[in-house]
Amino acid sequence: MIKINKKAFSILEIVIATWILTLTFFWVYKLIWENTKIITNSSAFMQANILEKSLEACIKNIWYNYFKNNNQTKYFFNLWNSWTTCNTWNTIITQIDNIPYFFSWNITNSWSNFIQWNLRISSDSIWSIQKNFTQLKQN
């Protein structure tokens, strides 16, 4: 019986080990990339949900009579003067943390003492968030 001393790796073992390491590094990189994407999208989604309250406050701040006396049913929203003033405006994109947001509000129903709104916030990273809101006439 001949005894063979094997002191080095064969080329096949090196190729298989390299292939396994390559796959492992690829999957680790992919997991880190997906996690970063989820965190970024989550941040944009939270920002949009917070901005939804700003839309409601803007609608309340702009008088009920302004909307009731106007024949327009679709409005666009923008923040001006370092985020301290809100106005209705033409279609416009608002940049927040280098993410472009598009704000719109539509009157879905109105009567003598209320206006029902459909608020919409959209962005490439969150697509669209919609909420219904009722504005009551203040006496």
N, CA, C and O atoms as a MOPAC input file, in Angstrom:
PM7 MOZYME 1SCF
protein

 N      0.82800 1    -1.15800 1     0.00000 1
 C      0.00000 1     0.00000 1     0.00000 1
 C      0.88600 1     1.23900 1     0.00000 1
 O      1.81500 1     1.36400 1     0.79900 1
 N      0.58000 1     2.13600 1    -0.90200 1
 C      1.38500 1     3.34800 1    -1.03400 1
 C      0.69600 1     4.45800 1    -0.25100 1
 O     -0.50700 1     4.67600 1    -0.39100 1
 N      1.44900 1     5.13800 1     0.55300 1
 C      0.92100 1     6.22500 1     1.35800 1
 C      1.29800 1     7.54900 1     0.68100 1
 O      2.46700 1     7.79800 1     0.38700 1
 N      0.27400 1     8.40100 1     0.43700 1
 C      0.50800 1     9.68900 1    -0.23000 1
 C      0.37400 1    10.79100 1     0.81300 1
 O     -0.65600 1    10.91900 1     1.47400 1
 N      1.41800 1    11.57300 1     0.94500 1
 C      1.37200 1    12.72700 1     1.83700 1
 C      0.83100 1    13.92600 1     1.06400 1
 O      1.40100 1    14.34700 1     0.05700 1
 N     -0.25500 1    14.45200 1     1.54800 1
 C     -0.88200 1    15.58500 1     0.88500 1
 C     -0.60600 1    16.81400 1     1.74800 1
 O     -1.16600 1    16.94000 1     2.83700 1
 N      0.24600 1    17.71600 1     1.27600 1
 C      0.62400 1    18.87000 1     2.06500 1
 C      0.08400 1    20.17000 1     1.49400 1
 O      0.26300 1    21.21600 1     2.11900 1
 N     -0.55200 1    20.15600 1     0.36400 1
 C     -1.06900 1    21.37900 1    -0.25300 1
 C     -2.49500 1    21.12900 1    -0.71800 1
 O     -2.93800 1    19.98800 1    -0.85500 1
 N     -3.20200 1    22.23200 1    -0.95700 1
 C     -4.56200 1    22.13300 1    -1.47100 1
 C     -4.51500 1    21.89500 1    -2.97200 1
 O     -3.62700 1    22.38400 1    -3.67100 1
 N     -5.47400 1    21.14600 1    -3.44100 1
 C     -5.56000 1    20.96300 1    -4.89000 1
 C     -6.26300 1    22.17500 1    -5.50200 1
 O     -6.90100 1    22.94900 1    -4.78900 1
 N     -6.15000 1    22.33400 1    -6.79100 1
 C     -6.76700 1    23.46100 1    -7.48600 1
 C     -8.28900 1    23.39900 1    -7.37800 1
 O     -8.95000 1    24.43600 1    -7.31700 1
 N     -8.83500 1    22.21400 1    -7.35500 1
 C    -10.27900 1    22.04200 1    -7.22800 1
 C    -10.76500 1    22.52700 1    -5.86600 1
 O    -11.80800 1    23.17500 1    -5.78400 1
 N    -10.04900 1    22.23500 1    -4.82600 1
 C    -10.42000 1    22.70400 1    -3.48600 1
 C    -10.35700 1    24.22700 1    -3.40200 1
 O    -11.21200 1    24.84900 1    -2.77100 1
 N     -9.37400 1    24.81800 1    -4.01900 1
 C     -9.25100 1    26.28800 1    -4.02100 1
 C    -10.40600 1    26.91300 1    -4.78800 1
 O    -10.95600 1    27.91800 1    -4.33800 1
 N    -10.78900 1    26.36000 1    -5.91900 1
 C    -11.90200 1    26.89800 1    -6.70900 1
 C    -13.20700 1    26.79300 1    -5.92800 1
 O    -13.99400 1    27.74000 1    -5.91500 1
 N    -13.44500 1    25.66700 1    -5.28300 1
 C    -14.68000 1    25.48400 1    -4.50400 1
 C    -14.71600 1    26.44300 1    -3.31100 1
 O    -15.75300 1    27.04900 1    -3.04000 1
 N    -13.61600 1    26.58500 1    -2.60900 1
 C    -13.55700 1    27.50000 1    -1.46300 1
 C    -13.76300 1    28.94500 1    -1.91000 1
 O    -14.46200 1    29.70700 1    -1.24300 1
 N    -13.15800 1    29.32300 1    -3.03700 1
 C    -13.34200 1    30.68300 1    -3.56600 1
 C    -14.79100 1    30.91500 1    -3.95000 1
 O    -15.33700 1    31.98600 1    -3.68700 1
 N    -15.41100 1    29.94300 1    -4.55800 1
 C    -16.80800 1    30.05600 1    -4.96500 1
 C    -17.71400 1    30.21200 1    -3.73800 1
 O    -18.62700 1    31.03800 1    -3.75100 1
 N    -17.47200 1    29.43400 1    -2.68600 1
 C    -18.26600 1    29.52900 1    -1.45800 1
 C    -18.08400 1    30.88800 1    -0.79600 1
 O    -19.06100 1    31.49600 1    -0.36000 1
 N    -16.85300 1    31.37000 1    -0.71500 1
 C    -16.59900 1    32.69800 1    -0.13400 1
 C    -17.24300 1    33.80700 1    -0.96200 1
 O    -17.78700 1    34.75800 1    -0.40200 1
 N    -17.18700 1    33.69800 1    -2.27100 1
 C    -17.81000 1    34.70100 1    -3.14000 1
 C    -19.31000 1    34.75700 1    -2.91100 1
 O    -19.87700 1    35.84200 1    -2.78100 1
 N    -19.95000 1    33.61100 1    -2.86000 1
 C    -21.39300 1    33.57800 1    -2.59900 1
 C    -21.73100 1    34.14700 1    -1.22200 1
 O    -22.70700 1    34.88200 1    -1.07000 1
 N    -20.93300 1    33.80700 1    -0.23600 1
 C    -21.16800 1    34.31500 1     1.11900 1
 C    -21.05300 1    35.83500 1     1.16000 1
 O    -21.91800 1    36.50000 1     1.72900 1
 N    -20.00100 1    36.39600 1     0.56700 1
 C    -19.83800 1    37.85100 1     0.55200 1
 C    -20.94600 1    38.52300 1    -0.24000 1
 O    -21.42400 1    39.58900 1     0.14900 1
 N    -21.36000 1    37.91700 1    -1.34500 1
 C    -22.45100 1    38.47700 1    -2.14300 1
 C    -23.73800 1    38.56400 1    -1.32500 1
 O    -24.40500 1    39.59900 1    -1.33200 1
 N    -24.08900 1    37.49900 1    -0.62700 1
 C    -25.33000 1    37.49700 1     0.15100 1
 C    -25.25300 1    38.44900 1     1.33600 1
 O    -26.24900 1    39.09400 1     1.66600 1
 N    -24.10200 1    38.55400 1     1.98000 1
 C    -23.94900 1    39.51800 1     3.07800 1
 C    -24.10800 1    40.93800 1     2.54900 1
 O    -24.79300 1    41.75600 1     3.16400 1
 N    -23.48300 1    41.23500 1     1.41700 1
 C    -23.62800 1    42.55800 1     0.80400 1
 C    -25.08600 1    42.82900 1     0.44700 1
 O    -25.58700 1    43.92600 1     0.69400 1
 N    -25.76600 1    41.85300 1    -0.12500 1
 C    -27.16400 1    42.01700 1    -0.50300 1
 C    -28.03300 1    42.26600 1     0.72500 1
 O    -28.92900 1    43.10900 1     0.67400 1
 N    -27.79500 1    41.56400 1     1.81700 1
 C    -28.54900 1    41.78200 1     3.05300 1
 C    -28.32800 1    43.19200 1     3.59900 1
 O    -29.27800 1    43.84600 1     4.03100 1
 N    -27.09000 1    43.65800 1     3.58200 1
 C    -26.80400 1    45.01400 1     4.05500 1
 C    -27.48600 1    46.03800 1     3.15200 1
 O    -28.05400 1    47.01100 1     3.64900 1
 N    -27.44000 1    45.83700 1     1.83700 1
 C    -28.06500 1    46.76200 1     0.90000 1
 C    -29.58000 1    46.80700 1     1.10100 1
 O    -30.17000 1    47.88700 1     1.11000 1
 N    -30.21300 1    45.64100 1     1.26100 1
 C    -31.67100 1    45.58700 1     1.48400 1
 C    -32.04100 1    46.26400 1     2.80100 1
 O    -33.04400 1    46.97400 1     2.87500 1
 N    -31.24100 1    46.04800 1     3.83500 1
 C    -31.50900 1    46.66400 1     5.12100 1
 C    -31.41700 1    48.18900 1     5.02400 1
 O    -32.25000 1    48.89900 1     5.58600 1
 N    -30.41800 1    48.68400 1     4.32100 1
 C    -30.27400 1    50.13100 1     4.13000 1
 C    -31.45400 1    50.69100 1     3.35900 1
 O    -31.94800 1    51.77100 1     3.68400 1
 N    -31.91100 1    49.97700 1     2.34700 1
 C    -33.06700 1    50.42000 1     1.56400 1
 C    -34.32800 1    50.46500 1     2.43200 1
 O    -35.11600 1    51.40600 1     2.32900 1
 N    -34.52000 1    49.47100 1     3.27300 1
 C    -35.68200 1    49.43700 1     4.15200 1
 C    -35.64100 1    50.60400 1     5.14100 1
 O    -36.66400 1    51.24200 1     5.39100 1
 N    -34.48300 1    50.87900 1     5.69400 1
 C    -34.35800 1    51.98700 1     6.64300 1
 C    -34.64800 1    53.32000 1     5.95400 1
 O    -35.33800 1    54.16800 1     6.51800 1
 N    -34.13300 1    53.50900 1     4.75400 1
 C    -34.37200 1    54.74700 1     4.01100 1
 C    -35.84800 1    54.91100 1     3.68100 1
 O    -36.40600 1    55.99200 1     3.87200 1
 N    -36.48200 1    53.86400 1     3.19200 1
 C    -37.90000 1    53.93900 1     2.85600 1
 C    -38.75100 1    54.12900 1     4.09900 1
 O    -39.75800 1    54.83700 1     4.05800 1
 N    -38.36300 1    53.51300 1     5.19300 1
 C    -39.09000 1    53.68200 1     6.44300 1
 C    -39.01900 1    55.13200 1     6.91100 1
 O    -40.01100 1    55.69100 1     7.37800 1
 N    -37.85000 1    55.73000 1     6.78500 1
 C    -37.68900 1    57.13500 1     7.16300 1
 C    -38.56200 1    58.03600 1     6.29400 1
 O    -39.20200 1    58.95300 1     6.80700 1
 N    -38.59600 1    57.78900 1     4.99600 1
 C    -39.43100 1    58.59300 1     4.09300 1
 C    -40.91600 1    58.38600 1     4.40200 1
 O    -41.69700 1    59.33600 1     4.34100 1
 N    -41.30600 1    57.16600 1     4.73000 1
 C    -42.70500 1    56.87500 1     5.06400 1
 C    -43.10800 1    57.57200 1     6.35800 1
 O    -44.20500 1    58.12300 1     6.44700 1
 N    -42.22500 1    57.55400 1     7.37200 1
 C    -42.51600 1    58.25900 1     8.62400 1
 C    -42.61900 1    59.75700 1     8.38600 1
 O    -43.49600 1    60.42100 1     8.93700 1
 N    -41.72500 1    60.28200 1     7.56900 1
 C    -41.76400 1    61.71300 1     7.24300 1
 C    -43.08400 1    62.07700 1     6.57800 1
 O    -43.67500 1    63.10800 1     6.90100 1
 N    -43.55300 1    61.24900 1     5.65700 1
 C    -44.81900 1    61.51700 1     4.96700 1
 C    -45.99400 1    61.46000 1     5.93300 1
 O    -46.92200 1    62.26200 1     5.81800 1
 N    -45.97300 1    60.53400 1     6.87500 1
 C    -47.05100 1    60.46400 1     7.86800 1
 C    -47.05900 1    61.67500 1     8.78200 1
 O    -48.12300 1    62.14300 1     9.18800 1
 N    -45.88000 1    62.18500 1     9.10700 1
 C    -45.80000 1    63.40400 1     9.91700 1
 C    -46.30100 1    64.59700 1     9.10300 1
 O    -46.99400 1    65.46400 1     9.63500 1
 N    -45.95400 1    64.64200 1     7.82200 1
 C    -46.38300 1    65.75000 1     6.97100 1
 C    -47.89000 1    65.73700 1     6.74500 1
 O    -48.48000 1    66.77000 1     6.43100 1
 N    -48.50800 1    64.58700 1     6.90100 1
 C    -49.96500 1    64.50200 1     6.75900 1
 C    -50.65200 1    65.41700 1     7.77500 1
 O    -51.64500 1    66.06800 1     7.44900 1
 N    -50.14000 1    65.46900 1     8.98500 1
 C    -50.69100 1    66.37600 1    10.00500 1
 C    -50.47400 1    67.83600 1     9.61000 1
 O    -51.29800 1    68.69600 1     9.92000 1
 N    -49.36700 1    68.11000 1     8.92900 1
 C    -49.12700 1    69.47200 1     8.44200 1
 C    -50.15400 1    69.85700 1     7.38900 1
 O    -50.61100 1    71.00000 1     7.35000 1
 N    -50.51500 1    68.91200 1     6.54100 1
 C    -51.56300 1    69.19000 1     5.55100 1
 C    -52.87800 1    69.53500 1     6.22700 1
 O    -53.54500 1    70.49500 1     5.84100 1
 N    -53.25300 1    68.76100 1     7.23100 1
 C    -54.48900 1    69.04000 1     7.95500 1
 C    -54.43300 1    70.41600 1     8.61700 1
 O    -55.40200 1    71.17300 1     8.56400 1
 N    -53.30700 1    70.73600 1     9.23500 1
 C    -53.15800 1    72.04400 1     9.88300 1
 C    -53.21900 1    73.16800 1     8.85900 1
 O    -53.77800 1    74.23000 1     9.13400 1
 N    -52.65200 1    72.94400 1     7.68900 1
 C    -52.69700 1    73.96200 1     6.63300 1
 C    -54.12700 1    74.20200 1     6.17000 1
 O    -54.54500 1    75.34300 1     5.97900 1
 N    -54.87000 1    73.11900 1     5.99300 1
 C    -56.27000 1    73.25700 1     5.57700 1
 C    -57.05700 1    74.02100 1     6.64000 1
 O    -57.86700 1    74.88500 1     6.30400 1
 N    -56.82900 1    73.71500 1     7.90800 1
 C    -57.52500 1    74.42100 1     8.99000 1
 C    -57.09600 1    75.88500 1     9.04400 1
 O    -57.90600 1    76.75900 1     9.35200 1
 N    -55.82300 1    76.15600 1     8.74600 1
 C    -55.29300 1    77.50900 1     8.80100 1
 C    -55.85200 1    78.37800 1     7.66800 1
 O    -56.13700 1    79.55800 1     7.87400 1
 N    -56.00700 1    77.80100 1     6.48700 1
 C    -56.61900 1    78.53900 1     5.38300 1
 C    -58.12600 1    78.46800 1     5.61400 1
 O    -58.67000 1    77.38300 1     5.82100 1
 N    -58.77600 1    79.57100 1     5.58300 1
 C    -60.15200 1    79.65000 1     6.04400 1
 C    -61.11500 1    78.79700 1     5.23800 1
 O    -60.95900 1    78.59400 1     4.03400 1
 N    -62.10000 1    78.31700 1     5.94200 1
 C    -63.17200 1    77.50600 1     5.36400 1
 C    -63.84500 1    78.26800 1     4.21700 1
 O    -64.12300 1    77.68500 1     3.16900 1
 N    -64.10800 1    79.56000 1     4.40800 1
 C    -64.80600 1    80.36100 1     3.38900 1
 C    -63.99900 1    80.47800 1     2.09300 1
 O    -64.57700 1    80.61000 1     1.01400 1
 N    -62.67800 1    80.43200 1     2.19400 1
 C    -61.84300 1    80.47800 1     0.99900 1
 C    -62.15800 1    79.30100 1     0.09200 1
 O    -62.27800 1    79.45800 1    -1.12300 1
 N    -62.29100 1    78.13700 1     0.67800 1
 C    -62.57400 1    76.93800 1    -0.10600 1
 C    -64.03100 1    76.88000 1    -0.55800 1
 O    -64.31500 1    76.46000 1    -1.68000 1
 N    -64.95600 1    77.29700 1     0.30600 1
 C    -66.38300 1    77.23100 1    -0.04000 1
 C    -66.73800 1    78.22300 1    -1.15400 1
 O    -67.61400 1    77.94100 1    -1.97100 1
 N    -66.08200 1    79.35200 1    -1.19200 1
 C    -66.38600 1    80.37900 1    -2.19000 1
 C    -65.60900 1    80.18700 1    -3.48700 1
 O    -65.73500 1    80.98800 1    -4.41300 1
 N    -64.82200 1    79.14700 1    -3.55500 1
 C    -64.01000 1    78.87900 1    -4.72600 1
 C    -64.58500 1    77.65800 1    -5.44400 1
 O    -64.98500 1    76.69300 1    -4.79200 1
 N    -64.63100 1    77.68700 1    -6.76700 1
 C    -65.17200 1    76.56300 1    -7.53200 1
 C    -64.16600 1    75.43600 1    -7.73000 1
 O    -64.52000 1    74.37100 1    -8.23500 1
 N    -62.96000 1    75.65500 1    -7.35000 1
 C    -61.90200 1    74.66800 1    -7.53500 1
 C    -62.09200 1    73.50500 1    -6.55600 1
 O    -62.49600 1    73.71600 1    -5.41300 1
 N    -61.80000 1    72.27700 1    -7.00500 1
 C    -61.92600 1    71.11100 1    -6.12300 1
 C    -60.59200 1    70.42400 1    -5.86700 1
 O    -60.50300 1    69.56900 1    -4.98600 1
 N    -59.56200 1    70.77800 1    -6.61200 1
 C    -58.25800 1    70.17000 1    -6.41300 1
 C    -57.24500 1    71.27100 1    -6.10500 1
 O    -57.16200 1    72.27700 1    -6.81000 1
 N    -56.47300 1    71.05500 1    -5.02700 1
 C    -55.49000 1    72.03000 1    -4.60000 1
 C    -54.14600 1    71.33800 1    -4.43300 1
 O    -54.06800 1    70.12700 1    -4.22700 1
 N    -53.09800 1    72.13600 1    -4.52500 1
 C    -51.75900 1    71.64200 1    -4.26900 1
 C    -51.17800 1    72.46000 1    -3.13000 1
 O    -51.51700 1    73.63200 1    -2.96000 1
 N    -50.32900 1    71.86000 1    -2.37400 1
 C    -49.84900 1    72.41300 1    -1.12600 1
 C    -48.34700 1    72.62800 1    -1.21100 1
 O    -47.62600 1    71.81600 1    -1.79100 1
 N    -47.88100 1    73.72200 1    -0.63100 1
 C    -46.44900 1    73.95100 1    -0.54400 1
 C    -46.13600 1    74.70300 1     0.73000 1
 O    -46.95900 1    75.47400 1     1.22400 1
 N    -44.96100 1    74.48200 1     1.25600 1
 C    -44.48600 1    75.17500 1     2.44500 1
 C    -43.51600 1    76.26100 1     2.00300 1
 O    -42.65400 1    76.03000 1     1.15500 1
 N    -43.66400 1    77.43900 1     2.58100 1
 C    -42.83000 1    78.57300 1     2.20500 1
 C    -42.16500 1    79.16400 1     3.44000 1
 O    -42.51300 1    78.82000 1     4.57000 1
 N    -41.22600 1    80.03800 1     3.22200 1
 C    -40.56000 1    80.79000 1     4.28700 1
 C    -40.05200 1    79.88500 1     5.40400 1
 O    -40.47300 1    80.00700 1     6.55500 1
 N    -39.16900 1    79.00300 1     5.06500 1
 C    -38.54100 1    78.10400 1     6.04500 1
 C    -39.57400 1    77.25600 1     6.77300 1
 O    -39.48300 1    77.06800 1     7.98700 1
 N    -40.53800 1    76.75400 1     6.05000 1
 C    -41.53600 1    75.82000 1     6.57800 1
 C    -42.47900 1    76.45300 1     7.60200 1
 O    -43.05500 1    75.74300 1     8.42700 1
 N    -42.64500 1    77.77900 1     7.55900 1
 C    -43.54000 1    78.42300 1     8.52700 1
 C    -44.85900 1    78.85800 1     7.90900 1
 O    -45.79000 1    79.19300 1     8.64000 1
 N    -44.96500 1    78.86300 1     6.59600 1
 C    -46.18000 1    79.29800 1     5.92500 1
 C    -46.59100 1    78.24100 1     4.91600 1
 O    -45.75200 1    77.69700 1     4.19800 1
 N    -47.87500 1    77.95300 1     4.86300 1
 C    -48.35800 1    77.01700 1     3.86400 1
 C    -49.34600 1    77.74200 1     2.94700 1
 O    -50.08400 1    78.62700 1     3.37900 1
 N    -49.34100 1    77.35700 1     1.70600 1
 C    -50.19600 1    77.98800 1     0.71200 1
 C    -50.70500 1    76.95100 1    -0.26500 1
 O    -50.12900 1    75.87400 1    -0.42300 1
 N    -51.80100 1    77.30200 1    -0.91600 1
 C    -52.19500 1    76.51200 1    -2.07000 1
 C    -51.38000 1    77.02400 1    -3.24000 1
 O    -51.02600 1    78.20200 1    -3.29200 1
 N    -51.08400 1    76.14200 1    -4.17700 1
 C    -50.19800 1    76.51600 1    -5.26300 1
 C    -50.45000 1    75.61500 1    -6.45000 1
 O    -51.20400 1    74.64500 1    -6.36100 1
 N    -49.82000 1    75.93700 1    -7.55200 1
 C    -49.87100 1    75.04900 1    -8.71000 1
 C    -49.08600 1    73.77900 1    -8.39300 1
 O    -48.44800 1    73.68000 1    -7.34500 1
 N    -49.13700 1    72.81900 1    -9.29900 1
 C    -48.39500 1    71.57700 1    -9.08700 1
 C    -46.94100 1    71.89900 1    -8.80800 1
 O    -46.26700 1    72.51600 1    -9.63200 1
 N    -46.46200 1    71.48900 1    -7.66500 1
 C    -45.08700 1    71.79200 1    -7.28000 1
 C    -44.56900 1    70.67800 1    -6.37600 1
 O    -45.33500 1    70.05600 1    -5.64000 1
 N    -43.30500 1    70.44100 1    -6.43700 1
 C    -42.63400 1    69.42800 1    -5.63000 1
 C    -41.92100 1    70.13300 1    -4.48000 1
 O    -41.26300 1    71.15400 1    -4.68100 1
 N    -42.05300 1    69.58400 1    -3.27900 1
 C    -41.36900 1    70.11600 1    -2.11100 1
 C    -40.25700 1    69.15400 1    -1.72300 1
 O    -40.50900 1    67.96400 1    -1.53300 1
 N    -39.02500 1    69.65600 1    -1.60300 1
 C    -37.87600 1    68.83300 1    -1.22300 1
 C    -37.73400 1    68.83900 1     0.29800 1
 O    -37.66300 1    69.90100 1     0.91600 1
 N    -37.69300 1    67.65300 1     0.89300 1
 C    -37.43500 1    67.51100 1     2.32300 1
 C    -36.39400 1    66.41100 1     2.46800 1
 O    -36.61900 1    65.28000 1     2.03800 1
 N    -35.27400 1    66.73200 1     3.06200 1
 C    -34.16400 1    65.77600 1     3.21100 1
 C    -33.77800 1    65.14700 1     1.87600 1
 O    -33.53900 1    63.94200 1     1.79400 1
 N    -33.72000 1    65.96000 1     0.84700 1
 C    -33.36700 1    65.54000 1    -0.51400 1
 C    -34.32000 1    64.50800 1    -1.10500 1
 O    -33.95100 1    63.77400 1    -2.02300 1
 N    -35.53800 1    64.44700 1    -0.58500 1
 C    -36.57300 1    63.57500 1    -1.12900 1
 C    -37.69500 1    64.47100 1    -1.64100 1
 O    -38.25300 1    65.25300 1    -0.87100 1
 N    -38.03800 1    64.37600 1    -2.92700 1
 C    -39.12100 1    65.20700 1    -3.45200 1
 C    -40.49200 1    64.63800 1    -3.05600 1
 O    -40.77800 1    63.46300 1    -3.28900 1
 N    -41.33200 1    65.48900 1    -2.45500 1
 C    -42.68900 1    65.11500 1    -2.07900 1
 C    -43.67100 1    65.94600 1    -2.89500 1
 O    -43.39900 1    67.09800 1    -3.23500 1
 N    -44.79400 1    65.35300 1    -3.19900 1
 C    -45.85800 1    66.00700 1    -3.94800 1
 C    -47.10700 1    65.94800 1    -3.07200 1
 O    -47.56000 1    64.86100 1    -2.71400 1
 N    -47.66900 1    67.11400 1    -2.72500 1
 C    -48.83000 1    67.19900 1    -1.84800 1
 C    -50.04200 1    67.66100 1    -2.64900 1
 O    -49.97600 1    68.66400 1    -3.35900 1
 N    -51.13900 1    66.93600 1    -2.53400 1
 C    -52.38300 1    67.39500 1    -3.17100 1
 C    -53.55300 1    67.10900 1    -2.24700 1
 O    -53.47700 1    66.23000 1    -1.38800 1
 N    -54.63800 1    67.85600 1    -2.42900 1
 C    -55.84400 1    67.68700 1    -1.63200 1
 C    -57.02900 1    67.91900 1    -2.54400 1
 O    -57.06300 1    68.89900 1    -3.29000 1
 N    -57.98300 1    67.04100 1    -2.49000 1
 C    -59.18000 1    67.12800 1    -3.33000 1
 C    -60.41100 1    67.21200 1    -2.44900 1
 O    -60.51600 1    66.52500 1    -1.43200 1
 N    -61.33900 1    68.06200 1    -2.85400 1
 C    -62.63300 1    68.10700 1    -2.17300 1
 C    -63.46400 1    66.95100 1    -2.71700 1
 O    -63.72000 1    66.87700 1    -3.91900 1
 N    -63.88100 1    66.05600 1    -1.83700 1
 C    -64.69200 1    64.92000 1    -2.26400 1
 C    -66.17100 1    65.15400 1    -1.99500 1
 O    -67.02500 1    64.58100 1    -2.67200 1
 N    -66.48200 1    66.00100 1    -1.00200 1
 C    -67.87400 1    66.29500 1    -0.65600 1
 C    -67.88700 1    67.59200 1     0.14300 1
 O    -66.95100 1    67.87100 1     0.89200 1
 N    -68.93200 1    68.37400 1    -0.01300 1
 C    -69.04100 1    69.58900 1     0.79300 1
 C    -70.51000 1    69.93800 1     0.98800 1
 O    -71.37700 1    69.58500 1     0.18900 1
 N    -70.74500 1    70.63300 1     2.06700 1
 C    -72.08500 1    71.10300 1     2.38800 1
 C    -71.93400 1    72.45000 1     3.04500 1
 O    -70.84800 1    73.02700 1     3.01500 1
 N    -72.97900 1    72.96500 1     3.63100 1
 C    -72.92400 1    74.31800 1     4.17400 1
 C    -72.03500 1    74.42400 1     5.41100 1
 O    -71.56000 1    75.51400 1     5.72700 1
 N    -71.80100 1    73.32100 1     6.11600 1
 C    -71.00600 1    73.40900 1     7.34700 1
 C    -69.77500 1    72.48200 1     7.38400 1
 O    -69.12400 1    72.37200 1     8.42300 1
 N    -69.45700 1    71.82800 1     6.28200 1
 C    -68.27600 1    70.97400 1     6.26500 1
 C    -67.74300 1    70.82100 1     4.84600 1
 O    -68.45100 1    71.04400 1     3.86400 1
 N    -66.47800 1    70.43300 1     4.77100 1
 C    -65.83800 1    70.04000 1     3.50900 1
 C    -65.08800 1    68.74900 1     3.79800 1
 O    -64.32400 1    68.67100 1     4.76100 1
 N    -65.30200 1    67.74700 1     2.97400 1
 C    -64.54400 1    66.50400 1     3.10800 1
 C    -63.40800 1    66.52200 1     2.08500 1
 O    -63.61000 1    66.84600 1     0.91400 1
 N    -62.22300 1    66.17200 1     2.54700 1
 C    -61.01200 1    66.21600 1     1.74300 1
 C    -60.40900 1    64.82700 1     1.59400 1
 O    -60.56300 1    63.97200 1     2.46600 1
 N    -59.73200 1    64.61700 1     0.49200 1
 C    -58.86200 1    63.46600 1     0.31600 1
 C    -57.44900 1    64.02300 1     0.19300 1
 O    -57.11300 1    64.66700 1    -0.80100 1
 N    -56.62200 1    63.77300 1     1.20700 1
 C    -55.24800 1    64.27100 1     1.23300 1
 C    -54.33000 1    63.20900 1     0.64700 1
 O    -54.48600 1    62.02100 1     0.93100 1
 N    -53.38200 1    63.63100 1    -0.16400 1
 C    -52.47400 1    62.68300 1    -0.80600 1
 C    -51.04900 1    63.22000 1    -0.75500 1
 O    -50.77600 1    64.35100 1    -1.15800 1
 N    -50.14900 1    62.38200 1    -0.24900 1
 C    -48.72200 1    62.68800 1    -0.24000 1
 C    -48.05100 1    61.59100 1    -1.04200 1
 O    -48.24400 1    60.40700 1    -0.76800 1
 N    -47.26200 1    61.98100 1    -2.03200 1
 C    -46.59700 1    60.96300 1    -2.84700 1
 C    -45.12700 1    61.32300 1    -3.04800 1
 O    -44.72300 1    62.48500 1    -3.00700 1
 N    -44.35700 1    60.26800 1    -3.26800 1
 C    -42.92700 1    60.39200 1    -3.51200 1
 C    -42.48100 1    59.11600 1    -4.19300 1
 O    -43.18000 1    58.10400 1    -4.14500 1
 N    -41.32600 1    59.16000 1    -4.82500 1
 C    -40.81500 1    57.96100 1    -5.48700 1
 C    -40.53400 1    56.83200 1    -4.49700 1
 O    -40.70700 1    55.65700 1    -4.82000 1
 N    -40.10400 1    57.19500 1    -3.30000 1
 C    -39.72600 1    56.15400 1    -2.34200 1
 C    -40.90400 1    55.58200 1    -1.56500 1
 O    -40.81700 1    54.46200 1    -1.06200 1
 N    -42.02600 1    56.33800 1    -1.45300 1
 C    -43.17200 1    55.83200 1    -0.68800 1
 C    -44.40000 1    55.61400 1    -1.55200 1
 O    -45.41200 1    55.11500 1    -1.06000 1
 N    -44.34100 1    55.96200 1    -2.77900 1
 C    -45.46000 1    55.95400 1    -3.71200 1
 C    -46.51000 1    56.94900 1    -3.26200 1
 O    -46.40500 1    58.12800 1    -3.60100 1
 N    -47.52400 1    56.52500 1    -2.50600 1
 C    -48.58900 1    57.45700 1    -2.16700 1
 C    -49.23800 1    57.07900 1    -0.83900 1
 O    -49.48300 1    55.90600 1    -0.55900 1
 N    -49.51100 1    58.10100 1    -0.03000 1
 C    -50.27100 1    57.93900 1     1.20600 1
 C    -51.51500 1    58.80000 1     1.05600 1
 O    -51.42000 1    59.97400 1     0.69900 1
 N    -52.67800 1    58.22400 1     1.32700 1
 C    -53.93100 1    58.96600 1     1.21300 1
 C    -54.69400 1    58.89900 1     2.52400 1
 O    -54.66400 1    57.88700 1     3.22500 1
 N    -55.38300 1    59.99300 1     2.84800 1
 C    -56.19800 1    60.04700 1     4.05200 1
 C    -57.38800 1    60.95800 1     3.79400 1
 O    -57.26800 1    61.97600 1     3.11300 1
 N    -58.51500 1    60.58900 1     4.33500 1
 C    -59.69500 1    61.43900 1     4.26800 1
 C    -59.72700 1    62.32500 1     5.50900 1
 O    -59.37500 1    61.89000 1     6.60500 1
 N    -60.15200 1    63.56400 1     5.32300 1
 C    -60.15900 1    64.55000 1     6.38500 1
 C    -61.40600 1    65.41500 1     6.22300 1
 O    -61.76400 1    65.78900 1     5.10600 1
 N    -62.06200 1    65.73000 1     7.32900 1
 C    -63.25300 1    66.58800 1     7.30400 1
 C    -62.93400 1    67.90400 1     7.98200 1
 O    -62.49200 1    67.93800 1     9.13000 1
 N    -63.16200 1    68.98700 1     7.25700 1
 C    -62.97900 1    70.32500 1     7.79300 1
 C    -64.35300 1    70.88000 1     8.15400 1
 O    -65.24000 1    70.96300 1     7.30400 1
 N    -64.52200 1    71.25900 1     9.42300 1
 C    -65.78900 1    71.80300 1     9.86700 1
 C    -65.74800 1    73.31400 1     9.84300 1
 O    -64.70400 1    73.92900 1    10.06100 1
 N    -66.89700 1    73.90200 1     9.57600 1
 C    -66.99500 1    75.36500 1     9.56900 1
 C    -66.90400 1    75.88200 1    10.99500 1
 O    -67.62300 1    75.42400 1    11.88300 1
 N    -66.01400 1    76.83800 1    11.20100 1
 C    -65.85500 1    77.46000 1    12.51300 1
 C    -66.71700 1    78.71200 1    12.57500 1
 O    -66.65000 1    79.56700 1    11.69300 1
 N    -67.50100 1    78.80900 1    13.59000 1
 C    -68.39500 1    80.01000 1    13.72100 1
 C    -67.69700 1    81.14700 1    14.37600 1
 O    -68.28800 1    82.21000 1    14.56100 1

